[in-house]
Amino acid sequence: MFKKVETEIGGRLFSIETGHMAKQAHGAAIVRYGDSMVLVTVVTRKNTKEGMDYFPLTVDYQEKTFSAGKIPGGFFKREGKSSEKEIIASRCIDRPVRPLFPEGFFDEVQIIATLLSADPEIETDTLAITGASAALEISDIPFQGPIAGVRVGRVDGNFICNPTFQQMKQGDLELIVAGSRDAVVMVEGSAKELPEETFVEAIEFAHQAIRKILDIQDELKTAVGKPKRVFSVPEINEALVLKIKETASAKIKEAVQIPQKLDRYKRLDEIDEEVKAALLPEFEGEEKSIGDSLWKLKKEIIRKMVIEEKRRLDGRSTTDIRPISCEVSVLPRTHGSALFTRGETQVLVTTTLGTSDDEQRLDSLIGETFKRFMLHYNFPPFSVGEVKFLRGPSRRDIGHGNLAERSIIPVLPQDNEFPYTIRIVSEVLESNGSSSMATVCGSSLALMDGGVPIKTPVAGIALGLIKEGNEVAILSDILGDEDHIGDMDFKVAGTRKGITGFQMDVKIKGITSDILGKALYQAREGRLFILDKMEAGISQPRPDISPYAPRIQTIRIPQEKIKDVIGPGGKVIRGIVEQTGAKIDIEDSGEIHVASANVDSLNKAIKLIQDLTRSAEPGEIYMGKVKKITDFGAFVEILPGTDGLVHISQLDHSRVQNVRDILNEGDEVLVKVLDIDRTGKIRLSRKEALGDVPKDRIK
């Protein structure tokens, strides 16, 4: 049955329709905003696999190049593996949707969002979030929605709902907010050092639009929604649960207070084995139930300890930050390096500087773009004491790297101030809580160590939440276990002035703006504490870049001289590169970036370019070379490709009968430019250049 609902959002028509496309999917919705259209489908496999103890949800967002009237590049001329942008969009759909499936529902679910039409002014990831919710709402799949996603920008202090790409470039805030009618489920964004209250206002502004979108989802569900299927949750053996509590509660409570992660895990594993050995004879065949019950008991004990005793796993209070260590210049041959350690989380971060040749080229739907700053995050299995195959960056690696990258961008120097391509690599060496925020801290240190003139350091902190009824505990600098058993993963990065990066995932149905505001201000206190520790290690960028980094110097030449530097078929510029070994990048504006790790090579290349592009100036004295002798004078080249005539009368103070009495082809001679006529002809004089000429006047 076809049904279309619509409302107005941000001055444009926003619509959701179903029953027209993909009718064999278990739920399908097309979301349209402007000329952008996203088809989102959901399908489920109804037979839960035996022994399944997790929810197998997969989410894929895919951009079809036909949506923008383009043919894919490359040899195969078809879409390939997911781009980083598609992976990040997939995560933005997954994160708010996943917590809203009921506990104990383990049927496999697949969500596919396909961009069908791309409006060049409108970003589409938030449309896919709403489309996923709408498709789930009208399907028979159990889902505790609806939710909706919107993007918020801010230009000249005014919030804009679903801003255009141009407005986002002009603004100082970009925020994706997903929420239900009364709560926030996910927030993702970046800003140019904005205060906490601005974020709270932006989220409240987003909620107004979210509620309008939820209204039309409710209308759609009422019209065409299917009854939700009934699923069975395995019955709990109350006798087994009681026995486990009697047997293990005291041991677990003692074990979870062991501060060191690996020691704590070792003792908890021992308790698991002891409990199974004691109970399996009585509860034969229920090994999985015993494991599940033990995990729930651990979670219950940890949460109760935090709420009732105000004590955490490692003995800290809710606001304490773990011990921090900041080391710089730890790797001798890198351009910048830092080792940032916070508790049992440690990252090794390096900065590498390159030229414009090293920029990343991106072939996106909006056209070809270039990235001069890249941050790559790697999470090897040894960082958590595990063995896994290394198969390239995971979705998590890409997502964490993107968050750290967006957090650092606002403090980077502009191209004209620092014309380098910058790559940061963060290697996670140990992980026990928020390696992404440790990456932000380590990146600031490595950039300053590399001599990159960032505006100010950026620090990051992760917070957690435990909510039991009306009791709420917000935890600063969370451990990995606190993340697993908690209700929120809340990451905030920023400077002393304000926030630059922001990400929040909620594992319950949502949190109120009041809790969010408290978390933001608690994050600020933690961030300032971390910045103090970082600045004790290195407080400002080094005055110079590494001796192993390429030196880049920018010179400007007249645009009409660009052809002289390039030469026919690039012959001249290739010759300069071969002579000097320098890299040379020429902009259409006449800016030339010359790069070399060797200062002498750099200076030589610059001199060759300047010699090629200098113009003769009246009154200046040049050391020229005689190119041609005539009866009436000599033609002298004073600059590459530029010559003038020294008339016989200007050769000497005394009368000259024959030019060759004074000059011959190939001679070097000092000459002065007398004048340059309208046609560009240059009149030179040797006799006026004779005498005691200061060396600094010789060109």
C-alpha positions in Angstrom: 0.0 0.0 0.0 1.5 3.3 -1.1 1.6 6.1 1.6 3.4 9.4 1.7 3.7 11.8 4.6 5.4 15.1 4.7 6.3 18.2 6.8 8.4 21.3 6.5 11.9 21.3 8.0 14.4 24.1 7.7 12.4 25.8 5.0 12.2 22.7 2.7 9.7 20.0 2.3 10.6 16.7 4.1 8.8 13.6 3.0 8.7 9.9 3.8 7.0 7.4 1.5 6.6 3.6 1.3 4.8 1.0 -0.9 6.4 2.2 -4.1 9.8 0.6 -4.2 11.4 -2.4 -2.6 8.1 -4.0 -1.7 9.6 -7.4 -0.9 11.8 -6.0 1.9 10.2 -6.4 5.4 10.2 -2.6 5.7 11.2 0.1 3.1 11.0 3.9 3.2 12.1 6.6 0.8 13.1 9.8 2.5 13.3 12.9 0.4 14.6 16.4 1.2 15.1 18.8 -1.6 16.3 16.7 -4.5 18.1 14.2 -2.3 16.4 10.8 -2.0 17.5 7.9 0.2 15.9 4.4 0.1 16.3 2.5 3.3 15.3 -1.2 3.6 15.2 -3.6 6.6 15.1 -7.3 6.3 15.3 -9.9 9.1 16.2 -13.6 9.3 13.5 -15.0 11.6 15.3 -18.1 12.9 17.7 -17.2 15.6 20.9 -19.3 15.5 21.4 -21.8 18.3 23.4 -20.3 21.1 23.2 -16.7 19.9 24.1 -14.3 22.7 24.3 -11.1 20.8 22.2 -9.1 18.4 23.4 -9.5 14.8 22.6 -6.2 13.3 24.4 -5.0 10.1 24.0 -1.6 8.6 25.3 -0.4 5.2 25.0 3.1 3.7 25.9 3.2 0.0 26.2 6.1 -2.4 25.4 5.3 -6.0 27.3 7.6 -8.4 24.3 7.7 -10.7 22.6 9.7 -8.0 24.8 12.6 -8.9 24.8 12.0 -12.6 28.4 10.6 -12.5 30.2 7.5 -13.8 32.6 5.9 -11.3 36.3 6.4 -11.9 38.8 3.5 -12.2 39.1 0.6 -14.5 35.9 -1.3 -13.6 33.5 1.7 -13.8 31.3 0.5 -11.0 31.0 1.1 -7.3 33.6 -0.7 -5.2 34.2 -1.2 -1.5 32.7 1.3 0.9 34.4 4.7 1.2 35.3 6.2 4.5 32.4 8.6 4.2 30.0 5.6 3.6 31.4 3.7 6.6 31.0 6.8 8.9 27.5 7.2 7.7 26.8 3.5 8.3 28.0 4.0 11.9 25.8 7.1 12.3 22.7 4.9 11.5 23.8 1.9 13.5 24.6 3.7 16.7 21.2 5.3 17.5 19.2 2.4 16.2 21.0 -0.6 17.9 20.0 0.3 21.5 16.3 0.4 20.6 15.8 -3.3 19.8 14.4 -5.1 22.8 16.7 -7.1 25.0 16.8 -10.8 24.1 15.9 -10.2 20.4 18.6 -12.0 18.5 17.1 -12.4 15.0 19.5 -11.2 12.3 18.6 -7.8 11.0 20.1 -6.0 8.0 19.6 -2.3 7.2 20.7 -1.0 3.8 20.5 2.7 3.0 21.0 3.6 -0.7 21.4 7.1 -2.0 19.3 7.3 -5.1 19.4 11.1 -5.9 22.0 13.5 -4.6 21.1 17.2 -4.2 24.5 19.0 -4.3 23.3 21.2 -1.5 22.1 18.6 1.0 24.0 16.0 3.1 22.1 12.7 3.3 23.3 10.7 6.3 20.6 12.1 8.6 18.0 11.3 6.0 19.2 7.6 6.3 18.9 7.7 10.1 15.2 8.7 9.8 14.7 6.3 6.9 16.0 3.4 9.0 13.6 4.3 11.8 10.6 4.6 9.5 11.3 1.3 7.8 11.6 -0.4 11.1 8.5 1.2 12.4 6.3 0.0 9.6 7.8 -3.5 9.6 6.9 -6.4 11.9 10.4 -6.2 13.5 10.3 -5.3 17.2 11.7 -1.8 17.6 11.3 0.7 20.4 11.3 3.8 18.2 10.6 6.0 16.4 13.7 8.2 16.2 14.8 10.9 13.7 18.1 12.5 12.7 18.8 16.1 11.8 21.9 18.2 11.2 22.4 21.5 12.9 24.7 24.3 11.7 25.3 27.8 13.1 26.1 30.8 10.9 26.5 34.3 12.5 25.2 33.0 15.8 22.0 31.6 14.3 21.2 27.9 14.3 20.2 26.3 10.9 18.4 23.0 10.6 19.8 20.8 7.8 22.2 23.4 6.5 23.6 23.3 2.9 27.2 22.4 2.3 28.0 26.1 1.7 26.4 27.1 5.0 28.4 24.4 6.8 31.6 25.9 5.4 30.6 29.3 6.6 29.5 28.2 10.0 31.2 27.3 13.3 29.2 24.2 14.2 28.1 21.0 12.6 26.1 18.6 14.7 24.2 15.4 13.9 21.5 14.8 16.5 19.3 11.6 16.7 16.5 11.5 19.2 13.2 10.2 20.3 10.3 12.5 21.3 11.7 13.1 24.8 15.3 12.1 24.7 18.6 12.2 22.8 20.0 8.9 21.5 23.1 10.0 19.6 25.1 13.2 19.0 28.0 13.5 16.6 29.7 16.7 15.6 32.5 19.3 15.6 32.8 23.0 16.3 35.2 25.9 16.3 35.9 26.1 20.0 32.3 26.8 21.1 31.1 26.9 24.7 29.1 24.1 26.3 25.9 26.1 26.5 25.9 26.5 22.7 25.9 22.7 22.3 22.9 22.4 24.7 21.0 25.1 22.8 21.9 23.4 19.5 20.5 20.0 20.7 17.3 21.6 22.0 17.0 23.4 18.6 17.4 20.0 16.8 14.8 18.4 19.0 12.1 20.8 17.7 12.7 19.5 14.1 13.0 15.9 15.4 9.5 16.0 16.9 8.0 17.2 13.6 9.6 14.2 11.8 8.4 11.8 14.5 4.9 13.1 14.0 4.9 12.0 10.3 6.5 8.7 11.2 3.6 8.0 13.6 1.2 8.9 10.8 3.0 6.6 8.4 2.9 3.7 11.0 -0.8 4.2 11.7 -1.6 4.0 8.0 0.6 1.1 6.9 2.4 -0.4 9.9 2.4 -4.1 10.4 1.7 -5.8 13.8 5.0 -6.5 15.6 6.0 -10.1 15.7 6.2 -11.9 19.0 9.6 -13.3 19.9 10.5 -15.5 22.8 13.2 -14.7 25.3 14.8 -17.8 26.9 13.4 -18.4 30.3 15.6 -17.6 33.3 16.3 -20.5 35.6 15.6 -18.6 38.8 17.1 -21.4 41.0 20.3 -21.2 39.0 20.5 -17.4 39.2 19.9 -17.6 43.0 22.6 -20.2 43.4 25.1 -18.1 41.4 24.4 -15.1 43.5 25.0 -17.1 46.7 28.2 -18.7 45.3 29.8 -15.8 43.5 28.6 -12.4 44.8 31.2 -11.9 47.5 34.0 -13.1 45.2 33.0 -10.9 42.3 32.6 -7.8 44.6 36.1 -8.4 45.8 37.5 -9.0 42.3 36.0 -6.0 40.6 37.9 -3.8 43.1 41.3 -4.9 41.7 42.6 -1.8 40.0 44.7 -3.4 37.2 42.6 -4.5 34.2 44.5 -7.7 33.4 44.7 -8.8 37.0 41.0 -8.1 37.5 40.1 -10.1 34.3 42.3 -13.0 35.4 40.6 -13.2 38.8 37.1 -12.9 37.3 37.9 -15.7 34.8 39.0 -17.8 37.7 35.7 -17.1 39.5 33.8 -18.1 36.3 35.7 -21.4 36.2 35.1 -22.0 39.9 31.4 -21.4 39.7 31.0 -23.6 36.6 32.9 -26.4 38.2 30.7 -26.1 41.3 27.3 -25.8 39.6 27.5 -27.9 36.4 27.0 -31.2 38.2 23.6 -29.8 39.5 22.7 -27.8 36.4 24.0 -30.1 33.6 23.9 -28.6 30.1 23.4 -25.0 31.3 27.0 -23.8 30.8 25.8 -20.9 28.6 23.1 -19.9 31.2 25.7 -19.9 33.9 28.0 -17.6 31.8 25.2 -15.2 31.0 24.1 -15.1 34.6 27.6 -14.4 35.8 28.0 -11.5 33.4 24.7 -10.0 34.5 25.7 -10.4 38.2 29.1 -8.6 37.5 27.2 -5.8 35.8 24.8 -5.5 38.6 27.5 -5.4 41.3 29.6 -2.8 39.5 26.6 -0.5 38.9 25.4 -0.9 42.4 28.9 -0.1 43.8 29.0 3.1 41.7 25.4 4.3 42.6 25.3 3.4 46.2 28.9 3.5 47.4 30.1 6.2 44.9 33.1 4.0 44.2 34.5 2.8 40.9 36.5 -0.2 39.8 39.9 1.4 40.4 38.8 3.3 43.5 38.4 6.7 41.9 35.5 9.1 42.6 33.2 9.9 39.7 35.2 13.0 38.6 38.8 11.8 39.1 41.1 11.5 36.1 43.6 8.6 36.0 47.4 9.4 36.2 48.7 11.1 33.0 52.1 10.9 31.4 53.1 13.0 28.3 56.3 12.4 26.5 57.5 14.0 23.2 60.3 13.4 20.7 60.3 9.7 21.6 61.1 8.7 18.0 64.3 10.2 16.6 63.6 10.2 12.9 59.9 11.1 12.7 58.9 14.7 12.1 57.1 14.8 15.5 56.2 12.2 18.0 54.4 11.8 21.4 53.6 9.0 23.8 50.4 9.8 25.8 49.5 7.6 28.7 46.4 7.9 30.8 46.0 5.0 33.3 46.1 1.8 31.2 45.4 3.6 27.9 48.5 4.5 25.9 48.9 5.8 22.3 52.0 6.5 20.3 51.2 9.4 17.9 53.4 10.6 15.1 53.3 13.7 12.8 54.6 13.5 9.2 54.9 16.6 7.0 54.7 16.5 3.3 54.1 18.7 0.2 51.0 19.2 -1.9 52.0 16.0 -3.8 51.0 14.1 -0.6 47.5 15.4 -0.4 44.7 12.8 -0.4 42.5 13.0 -3.5 38.9 12.2 -2.9 36.5 11.4 -5.8 33.1 12.1 -4.2 29.7 12.8 -5.5 30.2 16.5 -5.1 33.4 16.3 -7.3 37.1 15.9 -6.7 38.4 17.3 -3.5 41.7 17.2 -1.7 42.6 16.7 2.0 45.8 18.3 3.4 45.2 16.8 6.9 44.7 13.2 7.6 44.5 11.4 11.0 44.7 7.6 10.9 43.9 5.5 14.0 45.1 1.9 14.4 43.9 -0.4 17.1 46.1 -3.6 17.0 44.9 -6.6 19.0 47.9 -6.7 21.3 46.6 -3.4 22.8 44.0 -5.4 24.7 46.0 -8.7 25.0 44.2 -10.5 22.2 45.2 -12.4 19.1 43.5 -11.5 15.8 44.3 -11.3 12.1 45.4 -7.9 10.9 43.0 -7.1 8.0 43.3 -3.3 7.6 41.4 -0.6 9.4 38.0 -1.7 10.9 34.9 0.5 10.9 35.7 1.3 14.5 39.2 2.4 13.5 37.8 4.7 10.8 35.1 6.1 13.1 37.5 6.8 15.9 40.1 8.4 13.6 37.4 10.6 12.0 36.3 11.8 15.4 39.9 12.7 16.4 40.5 14.3 13.0 37.5 16.6 13.3 38.5 17.5 16.8 42.0 18.7 15.7 41.1 20.5 12.4 39.8 23.7 14.1 43.3 24.5 15.6 45.4 23.8 12.5 47.1 26.7 10.6 45.7 27.8 7.3 47.4 26.7 4.0 48.9 30.2 3.5 50.5 30.1 6.9 51.8 26.6 6.8 51.7 25.0 3.3 52.3 21.4 4.4 50.3 18.3 4.0 50.0 16.8 7.5 49.5 13.2 8.4 49.0 12.0 12.0 49.1 8.3 12.8 47.9 7.1 16.2 49.0 3.6 17.2 47.1 2.3 20.3 49.6 0.4 22.4 47.3 -0.2 25.4 43.6 0.3 25.8 41.4 0.5 28.8 39.0 3.3 28.1 38.8 5.9 25.4 41.8 5.5 23.1 40.1 7.9 20.7 40.3 10.8 23.2 43.9 9.8 24.1 44.6 10.1 20.3 43.3 13.7 20.4 45.7 14.5 23.3 48.6 12.7 21.7 48.0 14.4 18.3 48.2 17.9 19.9 51.5 16.9 21.5 52.9 15.4 18.3 51.9 18.4 16.2 53.6 20.8 18.6 56.7 18.5 18.7 56.8 18.7 14.9 56.8 22.5 14.9 53.3 22.7 13.4 52.0 26.1 14.6 48.6 25.0 15.9 46.5 27.7 17.6 46.2 26.0 20.9 46.4 22.4 22.3 43.3 20.1 22.2 42.5 17.5 24.8 39.8 14.9 24.9 37.9 13.0 27.6 35.3 10.2 27.7 32.5 10.1 30.2 30.1 7.3 31.1 26.7 7.2 32.7 25.0 4.8 35.1 21.3 5.4 35.7 19.2 3.4 38.1 15.8 4.9 38.4 16.2 8.5 39.5 19.8 7.9 40.6 22.4 9.1 38.1 26.2 8.9 38.2 28.3 10.6 35.5 31.8 9.1 35.3 34.8 11.0 34.1 37.6 9.3 32.2 35.8 5.9 32.0 37.4 2.5 31.9 36.6 -0.1 29.3 34.5 -2.1 31.8 32.6 1.1 32.8 31.8 1.6 29.1 30.5 -2.0 28.7 28.3 -2.0 31.8 27.2 1.7 31.5 24.4 3.5 29.8 26.4 6.1 27.8 29.6 6.6 26.0 30.2 10.4 25.8 33.4 11.8 24.2 34.2 15.5 24.3 37.3 17.2 22.8 38.3 20.8 23.0 40.6 23.6 24.0 40.5 25.9 27.0 38.2 28.2 25.0 35.6 25.6 23.9 34.6 22.3 22.3 36.0 21.1 18.9 34.7 17.5 18.8 31.8 15.7 20.2 30.3 12.2 20.2 27.7 10.6 22.3 26.1 7.1 22.1 23.4 6.1 24.5 22.6 2.4 25.3 19.3 3.1 26.9 16.3 4.7 25.3 17.8 8.2 25.6 18.9 10.9 28.1 17.5 14.2 28.9 19.0 17.6 28.1 19.5 18.1 31.9 21.8 15.0 32.1 23.5 16.0 28.9 24.3 19.5 30.2 25.7 18.2 33.5 27.9 15.8 31.5 29.2 18.6 29.3 30.3 20.7 32.2 31.9 17.8 34.0 33.7 17.0 30.8 35.0 20.6 30.7 36.5 20.3 34.2 38.3 17.1 33.1 39.5 18.6 29.8 41.1 21.5 31.6 42.8 19.2 34.0 44.2 17.1 31.1 45.4 20.3 29.3 47.4 21.3 32.4 49.2 17.9 32.3 49.8 18.2 28.5 51.2 21.7 28.7 53.6 20.5 31.4 55.1 18.2 28.7 55.2 20.8 25.9 53.3 24.1 26.1 53.7 25.5 22.6 54.8 24.4 19.1 58.6 24.1 18.6 60.0 27.2 16.7 61.1 25.1 13.8 60.2 21.9 12.0 62.3 18.7 12.2 65.5 18.7 10.2 64.2 15.5 8.5 61.0 17.3 7.3 60.8 19.0 3.9 61.4 22.7 4.0 58.7 24.6 2.1 59.1 28.2 1.0 56.5 30.1 -0.9 57.3 32.7 -3.4 55.0 34.7 -5.7 55.6 35.5 -9.3 53.5 37.4 -11.9 50.9 35.2 -13.5 52.3 36.0 -16.9 55.6 34.5 -15.8 54.3 31.1 -15.0 54.9 29.9 -18.6 58.5 30.9 -18.3 59.0 28.7 -15.2 57.2 25.7 -16.7 58.7 26.1 -20.2 57.7 24.3 -23.4 56.2 20.9 -22.4 57.4 21.4 -18.8 61.1 21.3 -19.9 62.2 24.2 -17.7 60.6 23.1 -14.5 61.9 19.6 -15.0 65.4 20.9 -15.4 65.1 22.8 -12.1 63.9 19.7 -10.3 66.7 17.6 -11.8 69.4 20.2 -10.9 68.2 20.7 -7.3 66.2 17.7 -6.2 63.5 20.1 -4.9 59.7 19.6 -5.3 58.0 22.5 -7.0 54.2 23.2 -7.0 52.9 26.1 -9.1 49.5 27.6 -8.3 47.4 29.4 -11.0 47.6 32.5 -8.8 51.4 32.7 -9.3 52.2 31.2 -5.9 55.1 28.7 -6.1 55.8 26.3 -3.2 59.4 25.0 -3.3 60.2 22.1 -1.0 63.3 20.2 -0.1 64.8 18.7 3.1 68.1 20.3 2.0 68.4 24.0 2.6 71.0 24.5 -0.2 68.8 22.7 -2.7 65.8 24.8 -1.6 67.7 28.1 -2.0 69.2 27.0 -5.4 65.7 26.2 -6.8 64.3 29.5 -5.5 67.2 31.4 -7.1 66.7 29.7 -10.5 63.0 30.5 -10.4 63.6 34.1 -9.4 66.2 34.5 -12.2 63.6 33.2 -14.6 60.9 35.5 -13.5 62.7 38.7 -12.6 61.9 41.8 -14.7 64.4 44.5 -15.6 64.0 47.8 -13.7 65.2 51.2 -14.8 68.2 52.5 -12.8 69.3 49.0 -11.7 72.7 47.5 -12.5 73.0 43.9 -13.7 75.8 41.6 -14.5 74.9 40.6 -18.1 76.3 38.3 -20.8 77.0 39.5 -24.3 74.9 37.6 -26.8 75.4 39.5 -30.1 77.8 42.1 -31.5 76.6 44.6 -34.2 78.2 47.7 -35.8 76.0 49.9 -33.6 76.3 48.2 -30.3 76.0 44.9 -28.3 73.0 42.9 -27.2 73.4 41.9 -23.5 71.2 39.3 -21.7 70.7 40.7 -18.2 68.1 38.1 -17.1 67.2 34.7 -18.5 65.3 35.4 -21.7 65.7 39.2 -21.2 68.2 41.3 -23.1 68.8 44.9 -24.1 71.0 47.0 -26.4 74.1 48.8 -25.2 74.5 51.4 -28.0 78.1 52.0 -29.1 77.8 55.5 -27.6 77.1 53.9 -24.1 80.1 51.5 -24.1 82.7 53.8 -22.6 83.3 57.3 -21.5 85.7 57.8 -24.4 84.7 57.5 -28.1 84.6 53.9 -29.3 85.3 53.2 -33.0 84.6 49.4 -33.0 82.4 47.6 -30.6 84.8 44.6 -30.6 87.5 46.8 -29.2 85.4 46.7 -25.9 83.2 43.6 -26.0 83.0 40.1 -27.6 80.2 37.5 -27.6 80.2 35.6 -24.3 81.8 38.4 -22.2 80.2 39.2 -18.9 79.7 42.9 -18.4 78.1 45.3 -15.9 75.3 47.3 -17.4 72.8 49.8 -16.2 69.2 49.9 -17.4 68.6 53.4 -18.8 64.9 52.9 -19.7 62.3 50.5 -21.1 60.1 51.7 -23.9 56.4 50.9 -24.4 57.2 47.8 -26.6 59.4 46.4 -23.8 62.8 47.2 -25.5 65.5 47.8 -23.0 68.2 50.4 -23.4 71.4 49.6 -21.5 74.6 51.6 -20.6 78.1 50.2 -19.8 79.7 53.5 -19.2 77.1 54.5 -16.5 77.7 51.1 -14.7 81.5 51.6 -14.7 83.2 52.8 -11.5 82.8 51.8 -7.9 79.5 49.9 -8.0 78.2 48.5 -4.6 77.9 44.7 -4.8 74.3 44.8 -3.4 73.2 46.8 -6.5 74.5 44.1 -8.9 71.5 41.9 -10.0 
